[in-house]
Amino acid sequence: MDQKKKILVVDDERDIVKALMIRLQSNGYEVIAAFDGAQGLFMANKEIPDLVILDIQMPAGDGFGVGEILRQSNRTHRIPIIFLTGSPETNAEERAMGLGARFYIKKPYDPEELLDAVKRALETKPSDPYGSGNM
């Protein structure tokens, strides 16, 4: 029997987390939630999810900082990341992709687009932006 893929959702907007949890669970995923950057890092290291869906603007560690720490850790560097954000920052998508994010999706988001991104991120093998030796 296939084990459910585990997804960590890190977002300080509880309504968004709840909506994501319902949609992802109804599509067969196990979902864990964190509501700020520090809690997200703790849960990522404790649970070692198959995927992280990450907001950018949050208390206790923004999404870029969380993504960078996840990429630098031996335990979490291969976990794919999808940024799901309403960040108005002009170069946010460029920064996210520079951290090795699989997808960058803006809020308000299309639920079907997000589900497709989740499926594709879980199917592809992770790249290792820090371990390839290309500097």
N, C-alpha and C positions, 0 to 999 in steps of 0.2 A: 504494500500500500504506500502511495506517495505521501511524504510528510508535507504538511502545509508550509508554504513559504512564509517567513516571518518578516513583517514590515514594521519599522519604527517610524512613527509620525512625530515630528518635532515642530510644534507651532504653539504660540502663546494665545491664539484665538480658539477658545474652547469649542465654539460652534463649528468651526472648520474641522477641528480634530474629530468631533462627534460625527459630522457628515462623512468624513473620509473613512472613519472606522466602520460605519454602517455599510458604505459602498464596498469597501475592500473585503470585509468579512462576508458579505453576501456573494462575493466573487471567489470565495474559497481561501482567502488569506488569513493568517493569524496576525493580529495587529496589536502593537504596544504603543503607548503614547508618552510623550514628554512635553512639558509646557514651557520650557526655556532651554537655553543653550547648555547650561551646566547639567541639568537633568537629562538632556539628550545625550551628552557625552557619557554620563554614568550608565544610562540604559544601553547605549551602543556597546560599551565594554562588558556589561553584565550579560546581555542577551545575545550578542553577536548576530544581529538580524541579517536577512538576505538582501535587504534594501532599506535605505533611509530616505524618507520624504522630508525635506528640510525647508523651513521658512528662513528668510534673511533677517528681518527686523524683529528681534526678541530681546527680552531682558536676560541678564546673566549669560551673555555670550551670543553674539549674532551668528547667523548661519555661515558666513564666510569663515569666522574663527573656528566654529564647530567643524566645518568641512576640512579646514586645514589640519586641525588636530587629528581628525579621523584618518586623513591621508598619511600622516606622519607616524601613526601607531602601527606596530607589527600586527596587533590583534584585529585592527579595523581597516587597514589600508585598501583592502580589496572589496569592501562593501560598496556597491553602486549607490550613487546619490542622485535624487531628483530634487531640484530646487523648485518649490511651489511658493510663489511670493507675490506680494503687491508692492514690492520695493520700487520707489520712484527713482532710485539711483540710476544715472544714465549709463554707466558701464557695468551694471550688475550682471547682465547675462554674460558678458565677456569675462568678468571675474569668476563667475560660477563655472564656466566651461574651462577656464584656466586651472581650476581646482580639480578638474577631471569629472565634473558632473556629467551624467548621461543625458539629462534633459533639463531644460529651464522652461517652466510653465508659469505664465502670469495669472494672478487672480484678478477678476473672477475667472475661474477656469471652466473648461468644458469637461464634465465628468468622463465622457467617453474618451477624450483625448488623454486624460490622466490615466485611465485604465490601460489604454494602449501603450502609453509610455512605461507604465509599471511592468506590463507583460514583456515588452521589448528589453527593458533594463535587466529583468531577471533571466532572460534567454541568452543574452550576449555575455561573453566572457569578459571580465574586467580588465581594463588596461591598467598599467601601473606607472603613473606619471612620475613617480619618484625613484622607481627601481630599474628603469630601462637603461640608465647610464648615459643618456643623451643630455648633455649640458652645454 
